[in-house]
Amino acid sequence: MRLKPEFRRFRAFLLDCDGVLWLGGRPLHSAVRAVAALREAGRAVLYVTNNSTRSRRGYVERLRRMGFSAEVGEVFCSSYVTARYLEGRAERVFVVGEAGLVEELAARGLEVLGLDPDERADCVVVGLDRGLTYEKLAVALGHLRRGALFVATNRDSTLPSEAGELPGAGAIVAALEEAAGRRVDVEVGKPSPLIFEAALEEWGLNRDEVLVVGDRLDTDVEGARRAGLTSALVLTGVTKPEDLEGRGGPDYVLRTLLDLFE
């Protein structure tokens, strides 16, 4: 397959995962074919996802299991970029999140604290946590009220699944903001440009040679705009055609990733 003329200028394609490559546990076969074709065309394919539940290593395993070729250096999940950002800025971290986030923080030399409310964290990191407990929220609140840095891996209110939209990390972030009476200090995931800047820096990419592809206007498309990148919205996830009416939109709209090709 050949890329359409309007996409041939892009050296790298930064792809979201949930809603773009898969829905829940089901890969999108059009995406599997498109990613393989991008690689055959000599393009870099980077996976840029707000989901913090897995580490880079964990995402490589999932990507390969679903039929996508992937290496660790091609994955920019919010767990990795959060740990990358905090290196040198924090030492003791309390986490509301899952194993992948803990793994990435520990790999950067950060001490991840347990549930002892008397310990002192200098940072609270909040991501999607499907094992969330009231105790964990209470301990996080204590650290925040003592002045800990408040970092959100992302503010996605929902995430797509085969059964429909489910609560996302943003719902947990909002609960702690309400309880603590303060907003997060740093957002790492889209629409923050931090996650894109990490990918551009590590791969030595210029902004004009990158296309961001995602399924959400509020994170993928808005994040690309803030980072000065070209965006394409794919209609396989959260956003539907009617959602585009009367709103500032992406540079391109794709039915599936295969629309990148002739």
N, C-alpha and C positions, 0 to 999 in steps of 0.2 A: 504493500500500500504506500501511496505517496501522500505527504502532507499537502493540504490545500495551500495555494500560494501565500495567503495572508499569514500562515503560521510558520513558513519556512525560515523566517528571520530569527526565530527563537532557538537559542542554543540549549536552554534548560526549561523543563516543565516542572513546576512545583505543584504537586497534586495533594489535595486533601484526601482523607481516607474514608471515614464514615459518610455514606451517601454518595461518594464518588467512585470508590473501588468496591465497596461492599455495603450491604444493609444487614445489620445484626451479624449473624454468622454465615451469611450467604454472599459469596462473591458475585459481582456483576460481570457476566461473561463478556459483554462488550468492552468493559474496562480491561480485562485480562488481555484481550486481543489488541486493544489500543496501546497498552503499555509495552507489549512485546514489539509492536510496530514502531513505536517511538525509539526504542533501543536499536532496532534494526536500521533506523534512519540516522543513527549516530548521535541522538540527543541524550542529554543527561536527564534522568528522571529522579526527582527528589520527593520524598514523602513528608509532607508538612501537616501535622495533625495537632489539634488542641487537646485531644484525649491524653490524659496523664496516667492512665491505669497501667500502662506497660512501659518498660524500659526500651531503649533502642534495640537491644538484643531480643526482647520479647516481641517487638514489632517485626523484626526480620523473620522470626519464626512464624508469626501469623501470616505475613505477606507471602512467604514461600509456600506455606500450607494451602493458601488460597489460589496459588498459581502465578504469583508475581515474583519476578527475580528481584532481589534486594540485598544490599550490603549495609553494614552498620553505619558507615559514613554517609549513606544516602537518606537516613531517617532523622527527621527533626520533629520529634514529639515534644509536647510541652514539658514533660518530666525531665528530659535531657536539657532543654534550653533553660528551664528554671534552675537546675543545678549549675549549669554553666554560668548563669547570671549571678548566682549567689556565691560562687567561689571567690573568696577574698572580701566578701561583704558581710558574711555571717559565719558563725562557728557551730552554734547549738540551735537546732531546728526542731519545732514540733510540727508534725504532719497530720493533716486531715486528708487522707488519700489512701492509695493502694500500694501494693508491693513494688510496682514498676517505678513509682515516684521515689519511694524509699531507696530502692536500688541505685538510682541515678544520683541522688543526694549523697549517699554513702561513698559512691565511686569518686566523688569530688572531694572527699575528706571531711564532709560535714557530719557532725554528730547528731543522730536522730534520737530525740528523747522519747521516753515512754510516757505512761499516764500518771506519773507522780506529780500532783499539783504543786508540790513545793520546789520542784526544779525550775530553773530559770532559762527560758528560751529567748534568744535574741531575734528569732524570726518564726512566724507561723506561716506555713505553706498550705494552701487549700486547693484541692483538686477534686475530681469525682471520687466518691467513696461509697461503694455499694454495701459496705459493712458499717456504715455510719451508726454511732451510738450517741445517746444523750451525754454519757460520760466524756466522750471524745470532744463533743462540742463545748462542754463545760470547762474542760482543761484548756482548750484553745482560747476560750473567752478570758480565762484567768491570765494567760500569757499576754493577750492583746491589751488587757486593762493595765498591765504593768509596762506597757510601752513597746512590746515586740514589733518588729517590722511585719507588716501584713502583706503577704504575696499571694496572688491568685494565679494558678496555672492557666486558667481561662474563665470566662464568664458565660459560657454557653448555657442558656437556660434549659435547653433540651438537647437530646441527641436522637438521631433516627434509628429505628429498629424495624424488623420485619412486622412487629405487632403495632407499630406506630411510634410516636415520639415519647421518650422517657425523660424524667428529670435529669438535668445535667449539673455540672459543677457549679454553674452560676446560681442555682437554687441554694446550694450549701453556702456559697460566698455571701449571698444576700441575707441568709439567716444570721451569720456571724456579724455582718455589718450592722444589722438591726440591733442585735444584742449588745455589741460593743459601742455603738453610737459613733462609728467612724468608718470611712471608706477604705478600701484597699490602698496600699501605697504603690504597689507595682502590679500590673497585669502583664503576663508573659505571652499568652496565646493571642491569636487573632481576635479582634482587629488591631491589637498592639503590633507595631512593626518589629518588635524585638525578635520574634521567631523567624521572620523573613530575613532580617539583617544577619542573624546567625548563619543561615544557609548561604547567603550571598558572600559573607566573609570567608567561611570555610571553603567554599568552592571557587572563590575568586571571580565571581560573576558581576557583570555590569547590569544595571537595572533594565536597559533597553533590550537585553537579550534573554529576558525571563518572562514566561507566561505563568500566572497563577491560575489554577483551575480548582473551583470549589462548588459547593451546592448551597451556600448560604450567603445572602446579601449582607447580613449584619456582621459577619466575621470574615469570610473569605474575600468577598468583593471589597468591603470597606477596609479591611486590613491591607489589601493590595493597593488601594488608593492612598492610604496613609504612608505606605512605604514607597510610593512612586512607581508602582509596577503595573503592567498590563494584566487585565483579569478576564477570565472566561467563566461563566456560570453554566454548570451542567444540571439538567433537570431530572436527575435520577435520585435526588435526596429530598431535602426539606422544602426547597423553594419550588413553587409551581408557576406556570406561565402567568396566571392571573395576579400573582404577587408582584410582578414587574410593572404593572400599570401605575403610572403617575409617580414612579420612584426613580431616583438616580440609579442607574444600572451599570452592569459590567460592560466591557468593551466588546465582548462576544457572548452569545448564548448558544449552548450546545444541547441537543436532545440527549446524546450519550457521548462518551469520549471518542467514539468512532467518527463523530462529526468533525474531528480534526483532520480527517483524511478525505481524499477525493473518492 
